[in-house]
């Protein structure tokens, strides 16, 4: 019997709806930035995508992360794994901004030491000032090149240039610079619920790490 997630939609059967959010299965990242006093701010986001060596981030306009990046562009994009979802959720209720203007005080409280509050450890970075999250298997040291406001005025759009990539040894294909896709499972934020990845279905036609036992490659639109 076919399960609901794999069931194809029938023509003419779609419903027109107005969901409150559009997080249709996006990866979670933990951003570390530098506060004005030199301490670190740590914040979760669920709007990020990569193009080459640039990562585009969507941030809340009232958060400390955006305030920091406007003045101090260094950051680390830390990618947690599914087992770390509880730490991410703990961070989601905290703010590094002492005056939580524009935030719901019933759901958000000020916390200057978010690493300790989340049960995570800071790890020294190599080329940027903010620390990495030691427990995250993939860490991207980066620098914000552009910080702008989204069309609706409620969010910031940040273009960050990745300067250095760190990966846990078990994720790297020996003798290469490639991540082993079968070994890496990002934490996915799916309509405000947390998920990991399921079994591999196939690989793209431009994959540099194909395996004979994988399914046929997917077609690539040009």
Secondary structure as UniProt FT lines:
FT   HELIX           4..6
FT   TURN            11..12
FT   STRAND          24..27
FT   STRAND          29..34
FT   TURN            36..37
FT   STRAND          40..45
FT   STRAND          48..51
FT   TURN            52..53
FT   STRAND          54..60
FT   TURN            61..62
FT   HELIX           64..71
FT   STRAND          74..79
FT   HELIX           82..84
FT   HELIX           85..91
FT   TURN            92..93
FT   STRAND          94..95
FT   TURN            101..102
FT   TURN            105..107
FT   STRAND          109..110
FT   HELIX           114..118
FT   STRAND          122..123
FT   STRAND          132..133
FT   TURN            134..135
FT   STRAND          138..149
FT   TURN            151..152
FT   STRAND          155..167
FT   HELIX           169..171
FT   TURN            174..175
FT   TURN            181..183
FT   STRAND          188..190
FT   TURN            191..192
FT   STRAND          193..195
FT   TURN            205..206
FT   TURN            212..213
//
